[in-house]
Amino acid sequence: MRGEVLMALAAFDHAKTHEQALQRFQAFLDDRSTPLLSADTKRAAYIAVMRNANTSRDGFESLLQVYREADAVQEKERVLRTIASTPDPNILVEVLNFLISEEVRDQDIIYGLAGISLEGHEIAWRWMKENWNFVTNKYGGGTLTHFIRDIISPFCSKEKADEVEAFFRSRVTSAFAMNLKQSIEQVRIKARLVESIKQERQPLQHLLKQFACKG
């Protein structure tokens, strides 16, 4: 649980967590056997590095180096699970291009796709549309469904669901048709939930405005 809590704090940009994580990551770069960055806290540190990549690109480059130098599969996987957590759109595009490069095994790309930041899904969707022919030619089966699920499912608007449907109307195949349908339905369900919450809040907001005026 300690690692999970720290990852959540890092993902939500908790300042003290970031401060400690970046210090410990630097200690790790200086000495890969340092006890300051244990196995259960590494992912939190890596997330913090990528959350700060927009102000310090050195961290991103260092994390790539950690991946390239790692002998253990677990360490490479740990980096891949966190490297897409950046909010910076330009760096995220670099990460996505890295994931489909020869440096990453085809079966490992799913780890990176699952770690895309909340802010990054619009950029990832745009990137996927631009690279769709390459993606479909290189990947198949389960990997292809991860592209669809992990990039599309986090959306939560009717407009985005319509946009996804329009893009795939002439591109869908039996290999991912069911996965696509499920992902779009998830988007529509969340869109209805968002709209429901907005409608519930309107009377309360109106009441608060009246109260404020009376005050």
Disulfide bonds with the S-S distance in Angstrom:
none
